[in-house]
Each structure stands twice: as structure tokens, then as C-alpha cells.
Amino acid sequence: MTRRKKTRSLADKVQIRTGRRKDYKKWRHENPDQVTSSTRYTRKKHQQRKLQAARKLARQEAGPSIAIHPEREGQDPGQGGKDD
């Protein structure tokens, strides 16, 4: 008897009718309310998003501050720039 390969894929674990992958895909499409992500996957993605946000914030704070429109600082916002 051959050993089955270890997998985290839910499609390989679910035995519906013939146990084939396309049967699982069809069942999943017909029953979206019964299909949810695993808690392990959800925690992992939540952690990844937190890390990504922290890295982005660190990059923004570490970058140099630049004046985007330094020539317009003294003018009223209602008046146009020098191109008007």
C-alpha cells in the first residue's frame, strides 16, 4: 500500500461523490456559505498584513520630507499659480 502525500489542501481531503477535484470545485461553487478559510490561513494572512503595514509606515517615516509646491505657500488657494 502506498502512502498518501501530506497536504494542507482541502480539495484533496474532501471526498464528495467520486472524490475528484472538479467535483469539489463544483460543490464549493454551489455551496459558498459552507466554504470558509481555515483559521490557520486567516491568522497567517492577518499577521502578514500587519507586518506589511508596519514596514510601509517605517519606510514613510524614514524617507525625506519634501515640499511638493514650495512656490505656492504664500498664495491663496483660490488664486491660480504662475501658469494662469
KELO-661963 format. One line per field, with one value per residue (C-alpha): y negated, z, x negated; residue number from 1. Coordinates in nm, 3 decimals. Layout:
Y: (Y, ...)
Z: (Z, ...)
X: (X, ...)
n: (NUM, ...)
END
This chain:
Y: (0.000, -0.340, -0.628, -0.940, -1.261, -1.507, -1.810, -2.110, -2.140, -2.096, -1.983, -1.667, -1.585, -1.622, -1.311, -1.414, -1.165, -1.048, -1.243, -1.417, -1.775, -1.904, -1.760, -1.954, -2.271, -2.227, -2.164, -2.468, -2.683, -2.559, -2.597, -2.919, -2.954, -2.628, -2.714, -2.918, -2.974, -2.780, -2.965, -2.893, -3.064, -3.357, -3.416, -3.390, -3.645, -3.880, -3.867, -3.926, -4.232, -4.375, -4.330, -4.484, -4.789, -4.830, -4.814, -5.068, -5.306, -5.268, -5.343, -5.653, -5.786, -5.710, -5.888, -6.252, -6.513, -6.720, -7.034, -6.947, -7.304, -7.537, -7.834, -7.831, -7.853, -8.229, -8.239, -8.195, -7.861, -8.039, -8.210, -8.013, -7.956, -8.132, -7.947, -8.129)
Z: (0.000, -0.093, 0.149, 0.071, 0.040, 0.327, 0.214, 0.358, 0.056, 0.146, -0.208, -0.162, 0.175, 0.079, -0.061, -0.250, -0.484, -0.677, -0.466, -0.774, -0.766, -1.018, -0.808, -0.508, -0.715, -0.830, -0.474, -0.347, -0.618, -0.531, -0.151, -0.086, 0.265, 0.379, 0.249, 0.479, 0.508, 0.777, 1.097, 1.038, 0.697, 0.831, 1.121, 0.887, 0.642, 0.925, 1.061, 0.713, 0.662, 0.999, 0.913, 0.571, 0.721, 0.979, 0.711, 0.497, 0.790, 0.873, 0.511, 0.507, 0.831, 0.725, 0.391, 0.343, 0.374, 0.058, -0.020, -0.309, -0.408, -0.232, -0.461, -0.374, 0.005, 0.022, -0.220, -0.155, -0.268, -0.473, -0.695, -0.961, -0.999, -1.234, -1.537, -1.521)
X: (0.000, -0.133, -0.136, 0.061, -0.132, -0.080, 0.113, 0.288, 0.512, 0.876, 0.958, 0.753, 0.910, 1.275, 1.441, 1.753, 1.912, 1.607, 1.359, 1.226, 1.103, 1.354, 1.638, 1.508, 1.482, 1.841, 1.963, 1.770, 1.927, 2.277, 2.231, 2.038, 2.186, 2.024, 1.678, 1.454, 1.083, 0.905, 0.823, 0.453, 0.466, 0.667, 0.423, 0.125, 0.267, 0.368, 0.012, -0.134, 0.086, -0.015, -0.384, -0.334, -0.161, -0.437, -0.706, -0.522, -0.488, -0.858, -0.951, -0.733, -0.880, -1.238, -1.206, -1.297, -1.026, -0.990, -0.793, -0.566, -0.464, -0.708, -0.633, -0.261, -0.295, -0.236, 0.058, 0.429, 0.569, 0.838, 0.583, 0.406, 0.036, -0.203, -0.060, 0.279)
n: (1, 2, 3, 4, 5, 6, 7, 8, 9, 10, 11, 12, 13, 14, 15, 16, 17, 18, 19, 20, 21, 22, 23, 24, 25, 26, 27, 28, 29, 30, 31, 32, 33, 34, 35, 36, 37, 38, 39, 40, 41, 42, 43, 44, 45, 46, 47, 48, 49, 50, 51, 52, 53, 54, 55, 56, 57, 58, 59, 60, 61, 62, 63, 64, 65, 66, 67, 68, 69, 70, 71, 72, 73, 74, 75, 76, 77, 78, 79, 80, 81, 82, 83, 84)
END
